[in-house]
Amino acid sequence: MDIEAIKTQIDSEIQNINSPEELEDFRVRFLGRKGIIAQLTSTIPSLPQQERAAVGQDVNALKNKILSLINEKQKLITARPIQPAVTLCDISMPGIVQDLGHLHPITKVVDEICTIFNRMGFSVVEGPEIETEYNNFTGLNIPLEHPSRDVFDTFYLKLPRYPVIPLSRSTGKQANRQTGKLLLRSHTSPVQIRVMKSRKAPLAVVVPGRVYRPDAVDASHSFMFHQIEGFMVDKNIRFSDLKGVLEALAKAVFGKDIKMRFRPHFFPFTEPSAEVDISCIICQGKGCSVCGKKGWLEILGSGMIHPNVFKYVGYDAKKYTGFAFGLGIERIAMLKYGIDDIRLFFENDLRFLGQF
Ligand code: DAH
């Protein structure tokens, strides 16, 4: 083998080496047990006596040269700077847009309405979705024969009955006949009972939350929906206070030009009671398909708290008066955003949710 030719081969090969793997391959080929240096060394004993020393030195020198080349290359490869940033991150490329979640439209409307009431001095309270039959009906002066108590209108729970606590005489006959059944609350009004039983008047409270009714699901009905209950109790609270508060709400949610009307109605827990309509926000009161050509849209029920309710919670009905109202969030959200199907709120289709 020609040592000079090997030197040239080494010089050109080492230049093209760029990785630890290539360098190792190079080392094995030249310095390995069956490598070129080993082969050269093995030929020495068969050389004429006088040449052996010189060839031996040449092979040794070649081996040292290869070792030092490998050493240098090793340093170069390991000390190589990290790839320049520009190849890792091209700052002229469009950024990666993260899909951020956001509040559900129902949560937004609840927040908006609670904020409006909070500014008017109402505190925000929550109650449980599993209620007693007493709080949901009896305490609200809803008689035993009322159709809303029917199993077709309320989800009763098949839970073990809890012991019935005897009620005081002042709660009356109906209350004594309570069965102690549990149910999924059919409205947020029972939180009136909870709050008034645990706090003294004066009070001003709003209660957002889920309610449940066994309704067949269609474009305007759902077995679960949201309400906000509100009530205020103090000395000398009058119907005009109710009107003022609700008008402030309607104007804050639907704009200053909105008109409002109170229609006489019946609710067992208020007397007098009224349903409240706003002028149709689609046709501005002219009459369209959304308002059924009436020009008005019903948005809530309200009234002055019935003295029997005060009696059930132990408030002095001669001393205190109060108003109460209950509104459906989905209805308000549908009007506000122009949504024509309540099911859209609960299907969690991102094409719908992404619009809010
Ligand atoms: N609880 C009633 C319902 O779910 C709504 C309601 C009407 C609440 C009149 C009230 C009220 O507080 O005064 O249909």
Residues whose N, C-alpha, C, O or C-beta is under 5 A from the ligand:
A	BS01	DAH	S186 H187 S189 G230 F267 T270 G301 S302 G303 A324 F325 G326
